């Protein structure tokens, strides 16, 4: 998933991205998200933490240091079973 391009971080080092979640072929199983590649010391959270119906998911990155960062977001299936 690739989101955005150049973005400015707020003074407190936080950043929000809204992602559109859509389903196909009758999918209705809860999906959560994981991230990889965020800088050391930063935290990535997703709200809601899981989603099964089409809607928005907000990814928040806090304590983000200045610079260029590539953060990979991966959806996963039914996290309640893990």
PyMOL commands that set and color helices and strands:
alter all, ss='L'
color gray80, all
select helices_A, chain A and resi 79-81
alter helices_A, ss='H'
color red, helices_A
select strands_A, chain A and resi 15-21+31-36+43-47+50-51+55-62+72-77
alter strands_A, ss='S'
color yellow, strands_A
deselect
rebuild
show_as cartoon
